[in-house]
Amino acid sequence: MSLASIERRLQHKLDLQQAVNYKLNPVNFVLLLVALIILGSSSFIIASYVFSSVSSIVSSSDANPTSIPWIDNKFDCQSSSRTWRDNKCWDYEHDPMF
């Protein structure tokens, strides 16, 4: 064996050890932890925005009741869990996309 081949093998072995040590580096651990914190907080912010948008759509249906034209008496209106007002049957829980 020549001295160059031994040196090449030792260099290859050192490169492998450095690669393993590089993965276990504390700086990499801190960077990974920071990335996970940023990912978690941004996911929470996006989820809260989506849920607030959905709840505003649901609550907006309460502000705009719909008159039910095929119910024309108080008894039928109240038995269907709607509100009778101004001689009309009003539905406060309708789908806004209706």
Order of alpha helices (4+ residues) and beta strands (2+ residues): alpha-alpha-beta-alpha-beta-beta
